[in-house]
Amino acid sequence: MRPLVNIALKAARRAGDLIIRSRDELDRIEVTEKSLNDFVTEVDIKAEEIIIQTIKEAYPDHAFLGEETGKHGDSDTVWIIDPLDGTSNYIHGFPHVCVSIAIQHKGVLEHGIIYDPLRQEIFTATRGGGARLNNRRIRVSQRRELTNALIGTGFPFRDKKLWDTYIKIFEQFFKESAGIRRAGSAALDLAYVAAGRLDGFWEFGLKPWDIAAGALLIKEAGGLVTDFNGSENFLESGNIVAACPKLLKSLLKVIKPATQ
């Protein structure tokens, strides 16, 4: 299966090159608001085209699930693509964005790639093969207590009905943790959990392309990923909690009561 990873890396780098080149022309990039505070640019669309074209050159019969083009093709192997995660950051020149590509075979996540073109950091994972950053093995943190933990999150801006629940959870974590970070790219935040830069992460209502690659990275780095009930239904529900094993229970202890 290694050739799949090589093609994913090739596709991610090509998309990343576009993202870097276009960064110098942000004032001329066409931006559309898909929904409240949810933006798409011509860079997102072109980057996804580049990724899919690159993959099709090697695997013309595979299927795709992309943020911008949706689901197409019929195959046991599906490429799950977010061509530019952190679009709002990108529009404002805030340097926290990435390309995320996951490869799913018969419903099982097999490979994950998250590429930060601005920092030239490539996070990769293969099921059963561990997780790496620029080809160096990475592990989740060994944080034991919430009081010492740095937690990542994202705001549920698409669904106002969740705001009160979210604020309740946020307030408790704010009081009990070492700090909370909301950087604006869920995929890259999950990669940071895998690398031990964040001790945990939670967010409501994400899409498969936001979390598929990051979830595999965390698992292969020795961490745990669940939905808000502690099950592995996060790709379907979009509600995700991720952390090192010793910390996940503490996160769920706060989140579960607030969401039931």
C-alpha positions as a printed Julia matrix, in Angstrom:
260×3 Matrix{Float64}:
   0.0    0.0     0.0
   3.03   2.34    0.18
   2.53   3.55   -3.43
  -0.78   5.08   -2.28
   1.08   7.18    0.28
   3.57   8.35   -2.33
   0.75   9.49   -4.62
  -1.01  11.22   -1.71
   2.2   13.07   -0.88
   2.66  14.07   -4.52
  -0.91  15.37   -4.68
  -0.63  17.24   -1.37
   2.62  18.91   -2.39
   1.13  20.05   -5.7
  -1.85  21.56   -3.89
   0.49  23.09   -1.32
   2.51  24.77   -4.06
  -0.67  26.45   -5.3
  -1.57  27.54   -1.77
   1.85  29.14   -1.28
   1.89  30.86   -4.7
  -1.6   32.27   -4.24
  -0.84  33.61   -0.76
   0.87  36.65   -2.29
  -2.33  37.58   -4.15
  -4.92  37.27   -1.39
  -6.52  40.6    -2.29
  -7.3   39.25   -5.79
  -8.63  35.82   -4.79
 -12.35  35.26   -5.32
 -14.11  34.32   -2.05
 -17.62  32.89   -1.68
 -19.51  32.34    1.58
 -21.06  28.85    1.47
 -22.88  29.37    4.78
 -22.45  31.49    7.9
 -18.7   32.09    8.34
 -17.94  29.12    6.05
 -15.92  30.3     3.07
 -14.56  28.8    -0.13
 -12.01  30.39   -2.41
 -10.9   29.68   -5.95
  -7.74  28.27   -4.35
  -9.77  25.6    -2.49
 -11.47  24.58   -5.71
  -8.33  24.54   -7.83
  -6.35  22.69   -5.12
  -8.97  19.94   -5.01
  -8.87  19.65   -8.8
  -5.08  19.28   -8.66
  -5.28  16.59   -5.96
  -7.91  14.53   -7.76
  -6.16  14.86  -11.13
  -2.87  13.7    -9.6
  -4.51  10.69   -7.98
  -6.45   9.76  -11.11
  -3.22   9.65  -13.11
  -2.21   6.68  -10.95
  -5.58   5.29   -9.83
  -8.28   6.22  -12.37
 -10.83   3.78  -10.92
 -10.74   4.98   -7.3
 -13.55   6.99   -5.69
 -13.37  10.42   -4.04
 -15.06  12.34   -1.24
 -13.95  15.95   -1.47
 -15.06  19.01    0.42
 -15.63  21.0    -2.75
 -16.71  18.33   -5.26
 -18.56  15.89   -3.01
 -18.61  12.13   -3.57
 -17.93  10.63   -6.98
 -16.76   7.32   -8.33
 -17.55   3.81   -7.16
 -14.72   1.81   -5.61
 -13.7    0.01   -2.45
 -10.94   2.64   -2.14
 -12.08   6.18   -1.36
  -9.84   9.25   -1.1
 -11.19  11.72    1.47
  -9.91  15.19    0.63
  -9.83  18.61    2.25
  -7.77  20.69   -0.19
  -7.4   23.7     2.12
  -8.43  23.29    5.74
  -8.46  26.66    7.45
  -9.86  28.75    4.6
 -10.84  31.64    6.86
  -7.28  31.7     8.2
  -5.94  31.68    4.66
  -8.12  34.58    3.55
  -6.76  36.68    6.42
  -3.15  35.61    6.0
  -3.18  33.73    9.32
  -0.56  30.97    8.89
  -2.43  27.9    10.14
  -3.74  25.91    7.16
  -3.18  22.47    5.67
  -4.02  19.94    3.0
  -5.64  16.78    4.37
  -5.92  13.49    2.46
  -7.12  10.17    3.88
  -7.41   6.83    2.09
 -10.22   4.51    3.12
 -10.46   0.92    1.89
 -13.7   -1.01    2.44
 -14.69   1.48    5.13
 -11.39   1.28    7.03
  -8.97   4.19    7.23
  -5.65   2.91    5.87
  -3.52   6.02    5.3
  -3.58   9.67    6.31
  -1.58  12.67    5.1
  -1.71  16.19    6.54
   0.57  18.73    4.89
   1.26  22.21    6.22
   2.81  23.95    3.2
   3.66  27.12    5.12
   5.81  25.29    7.69
   6.81  22.5     5.3
   5.57  19.88    7.77
   4.23  16.57    6.47
   2.34  14.33    8.9
   1.78  10.76    7.67
   0.19   7.64    9.11
  -0.45   4.11    7.9
  -2.71   1.71    9.77
  -0.47  -0.51   11.85
   2.64   1.38   10.77
   2.77   4.32   13.16
   2.67   8.08   12.58
   5.45  10.38   11.42
   6.28  14.06   11.04
   8.74  14.67    8.19
   9.63  10.98    8.44
  10.36  11.15   12.19
   8.24   8.96   14.46
   5.77  10.9    16.61
   3.76  10.02   19.71
   0.92  11.67   21.58
   1.76  13.33   24.87
   1.73  11.42   28.14
  -0.27  14.07   29.99
  -2.17  12.54   32.88
  -4.1   15.44   34.38
  -6.5   17.94   32.85
  -4.95  20.64   35.04
  -1.72  20.45   33.03
  -3.28  19.88   29.61
  -3.35  22.17   26.58
  -6.61  21.53   24.71
  -7.54  22.43   21.14
 -11.06  23.14   19.91
 -13.16  24.72   17.19
 -16.3   26.84   17.54
 -19.64  25.4    16.28
 -20.38  28.52   14.23
 -22.65  26.71   11.75
 -25.27  25.68   14.35
 -26.47  28.32   16.81
 -28.42  25.67   18.76
 -25.1   24.25   19.98
 -23.67  27.49   21.3
 -24.98  27.22   24.87
 -23.81  23.61   25.18
 -20.44  24.48   23.72
 -19.93  27.43   26.06
 -20.75  25.24   29.05
 -18.05  22.74   28.04
 -15.6   25.49   27.14
 -16.06  27.17   30.51
 -15.3   24.02   32.44
 -12.21  23.23   30.39
 -11.11  26.85   30.7
 -11.29  26.58   34.49
  -9.66  23.16   34.8
  -7.02  22.99   32.03
  -3.71  24.72   31.41
  -5.19  26.47   28.39
  -7.41  26.24   25.3
  -6.37  26.97   21.72
  -8.71  27.66   18.82
  -6.44  27.93   15.78
  -8.99  27.45   12.99
  -7.9   24.24   11.22
  -9.31  21.07   12.78
  -7.2   18.78   10.58
  -3.95  20.48   11.57
  -5.02  20.62   15.21
  -5.53  16.85   15.16
  -2.07  16.43   13.67
  -0.78  18.5    16.58
  -2.44  16.09   19.03
  -0.66  13.23   17.27
   2.65  15.08   17.62
   2.09  15.9    21.3
   1.81  19.66   20.7
  -1.76  19.56   21.97
  -2.83  17.12   24.67
  -6.4   16.85   23.43
  -9.03  18.24   21.06
 -12.82  18.42   20.82
 -15.26  19.88   18.32
 -18.88  19.6    17.19
 -20.22  18.94   13.7
 -17.13  18.33   11.6
 -17.09  16.6     8.21
 -15.2   13.41    7.27
 -12.62  15.4     5.27
 -11.89  17.49    8.4
 -11.06  14.55   10.62
 -10.32  11.31    8.72
  -6.57  11.78    8.23
  -6.09  13.37   11.66
  -7.95  10.6    13.44
  -5.7    7.95   11.91
  -2.62   9.99   12.79
  -3.66  10.13   16.43
  -4.44   6.43   16.64
  -1.13   5.5    15.06
   0.65   7.88   17.43
  -0.8    6.01   20.41
  -3.82   8.21   21.1
  -7.57   7.65   21.22
 -10.36   9.16   19.11
 -14.08   8.88   19.92
 -17.36  10.68   19.53
 -18.98  12.41   22.5
 -20.38   9.08   23.77
 -17.0    7.4    23.77
 -17.73   5.29   20.66
 -15.99   5.32   17.28
 -18.88   6.95   15.44
 -17.04  10.26   14.96
 -16.84  10.12   11.14
 -20.63   9.79   10.94
 -21.6   12.17   13.76
 -18.88  14.75   13.16
 -18.48  15.13   16.93
 -14.94  14.3    17.94
 -12.85  13.97   21.09
  -9.18  13.06   20.77
  -6.42  12.78   23.34
  -3.65  10.72   24.78
  -5.15   7.64   26.51
  -4.7    8.87   30.06
  -6.51  12.12   29.34
  -9.45  11.06   27.15
 -11.55   9.9    30.09
 -11.2   13.33   31.73
 -12.34  15.07   28.54
 -15.37  12.8    28.14
 -16.26  13.3    31.8
 -16.83  16.97   31.0
 -18.34  16.6    27.52
 -20.78  13.67   27.94
 -23.01  15.21   30.65
 -23.26  18.48   28.74
 -24.31  16.82   25.49
 -26.85  14.28   26.78
